[in-house]
Amino acid sequence: MKHQSFQNGPVPSAVTPFTAPTVIGAGAWGTALAASLAEDGTAVKIWGRSAAVVDDITNNNRNSAFTGEAPLPPSLSGCYEMADALRGADVVLLVVPSGAIRAVARDMRPHLAPGTPIAVCAKGIEPETGLLMTQVVEEELSSHPVGCVSGPTFAKETVLHHPTAATVAFAFSPAERLDPARSVAARLAVSLSSQHFRAYISDDLVGVEIGGAVKNVIALACGMLTGAGFGDNTRAALITRGLDEMKALALALGGRRETLTGLSGLGDLTLTCNSPTSRNMSLGLQLGQGIAREDCFEGRPVVVEGEANTLSITDLARALGIEMPICEFVRAILHDGADLGQAFAALWARPIEAEPLAMDVAFAHPATDQDIATLAERIS
C-alpha cells in the first residue's frame, strides 16, 4: 500500500470531486482547465467577455480564437453574465490576466455562495501593493478559501490531451490535515485529474505563486540572450541561477525552497525558458534580435505577463533586501532603457560567489573593462 509523508497513514482511497465547477476567463488557459474539469462529463460553466467566444464554446464545442479546432467536452458551456456563471458553483477557477484579478474578483463578490473556494490561475505580483495574486483575491473575497493552480502548462497542448501536470495549492485547516481527503486542494486535484491531466497537492501558496511569477521574468532573459545568438550553455546558466532567485524571494516571504524544485517552480521555469510558445520567451527572442518593442509580435498588442511583473517583482525584492540580479537585468532592458549588451556584460562580470548558501563569500571577477566591452559588443 502506498503511503504519503503528509500524514502517518495510508493515502485516502476516495476523494469527493467538485460537481459544479465554474471557470472565470475564457482565454486559452481558462478553456484548457474547463475542458479538464469537464472531461468526465461534469457540467462545467465558463464565463467570458467575448460573445463570439462564448457562443463558439456553447454551440460548437470549441474555442477557435484561443485553442483552435481542438474539440471541447460537450458538458462545457459558456456564459456571458457573471451571475449565470456563478449560480450554483461549488468551486471557481479564476483565470484572467494578473492585471485584471482584483477587478474581476470584486465583480464576482455579489454572486458567490458563502464559502465557495476560489482557485487563482493567474501568475504575478500586484504593482504598488506587492501582493501575490491569492492575497489580492483574499482582500476582495475575504470569506472564501483562496488557493491557486500553477505548473508547466501550455494551454493548447492540454486541450489536445498531451499529458500535463500542475500543482493545486490551498491552505489546510487543522481538520484537513487530519483528513486530507476533505481538503479543497485534494478535491480540486481529483476534479482536474484525468488520463491526460495529473494534479499534485501543496499547502505552500507562497512558494507555488512565486515560482509562477518569477519564471516569466527569467524566460524574458533567456529569450533575449537566445535571440542575441547565444545557445544552450547561456540559457542553462540563466535558468539555474534564476531558480536560485526564485528560491530566495519565496523564502523571504515565508515559502519553502523545496517547493521551487517542483512543478510550479523548476517545471514551469524549464518549460517557459525553452520554448517560443511562451509569450515571455518569444518577446525576449525578438528583443534579443534587435526588434523594437513596439514592432514585436508584428505590432500586435500582445499582453506579456512578465513585462509588467518585472517591475513588481524587483520592487518587492528591493523592499525585502533580496538580490535578484537576473530580474534586475530584465528590468534594466524593459523599463530603464539599458543597452542589452552592456547590461548583460555587467551581469556576467558580477563578483564570483559560492552556490551553497552556507558559504557567504564573494571575490572580484577577473574580467577587465575591455573584456566586458568585448562581450557587450558581441551582443549589440
C-alpha positions, 0 to 999 in steps of 0.5 A, a space after each residue: 500500500 502506498 503511503 504519503 509523508 503528509 500524514 502517518 497513514 495510508 493515502 485516502 482511497 476516495 476523494 469527493 470531486 467538485 460537481 459544479 465547477 465554474 471557470 472565470 476567463 475564457 482565454 486559452 488557459 481558462 478553456 484548457 482547465 474547463 475542458 479538464 474539469 469537464 472531461 468526465 462529463 461534469 457540467 462545467 460553466 465558463 464565463 467570458 467577455 467575448 460573445 463570439 467566444 462564448 457562443 463558439 464554446 456553447 454551440 460548437 464545442 470549441 474555442 477557435 480564437 484561443 485553442 483552435 479546432 481542438 474539440 471541447 467536452 460537450 458538458 462545457 458551456 459558456 456564459 456571458 453574465 457573471 451571475 449565470 456563471 456563478 449560480 450554483 458553483 461549488 468551486 471557481 477557477 479564476 483565470 484572467 490576466 494578473 492585471 485584471 484579478 482584483 477587478 474581476 474578483 470584486 465583480 464576482 463578490 455579489 454572486 458567490 455562495 458563502 464559502 465557495 473556494 476560489 482557485 487563482 490561475 493567474 501568475 504575478 505580483 500586484 504593482 504598488 501593493 506587492 501582493 501575490 495574486 491569492 492575497 489580492 483575491 483574499 482582500 476582495 473575497 475575504 470569506 472564501 478559501 483562496 488557493 491557486 493552480 500553477 505548473 508547466 502548462 501550455 494551454 493548447 497542448 492540454 486541450 489536445 490531451 498531451 499529458 500535463 501536470 500542475 500543482 493545486 495549492 490551498 491552505 489546510 485547516 487543522 481538520 484537513 490535515 487530519 483528513 486530507 481527503 476533505 481538503 479543497 486542494 485534494 478535491 480540486 486535484 481529483 476534479 482536474 485529474 484525468 488520463 491526460 491531466 495529473 494534479 499534485 497537492 501543496 499547502 505552500 501558496 507562497 512558494 507555488 505563486 512565486 515560482 509562477 511569477 518569477 519564471 516569466 521574468 527569467 524566460 524574458 532573459 533567456 529569450 533575449 540572450 537566445 535571440 542575441 545568438 547565444 545557445 544552450 550553455 547561456 540559457 542553462 546558466 540563466 535558468 539555474 541561477 534564476 531558480 536560485 532567485 526564485 528560491 530566495 524571494 519565496 523564502 523571504 516571504 515565508 515559502 519553502 525552497 523545496 517547493 521551487 524544485 517542483 512543478 510550479 517552480 523548476 517545471 514551469 521555469 524549464 518549460 517557459 525558458 525553452 520554448 517560443 510558445 511562451 509569450 515571455 520567451 518569444 518577446 525576449 527572442 525578438 528583443 534579443 534580435 534587435 526588434 523594437 518593442 513596439 514592432 514585436 509580435 508584428 505590432 500586435 498588442 500582445 499582453 506579456 505577463 512578465 513585462 509588467 511583473 518585472 517591475 513588481 517583482 524587483 520592487 518587492 525584492 528591493 523592499 525585502 533586501 533580496 538580490 535578484 540580479 537576473 530580474 534586475 537585468 530584465 528590468 534594466 532592458 524593459 523599463 530603464 532603457 539599458 543597452 542589452 549588451 552592456 547590461 548583460 556584460 555587467 551581469 556576467 562580470 558580477 563578483 564570483 560567489 559560492 552556490 551553497 548558501 552556507 558559504 557567504 563569500 564573494 571575490 572580484 571577477 577577473 574580467 577587465 573593462 575591455 573584456 566586458 566591452 568585448 562581450 557587450 559588443 558581441 551582443 549589440 
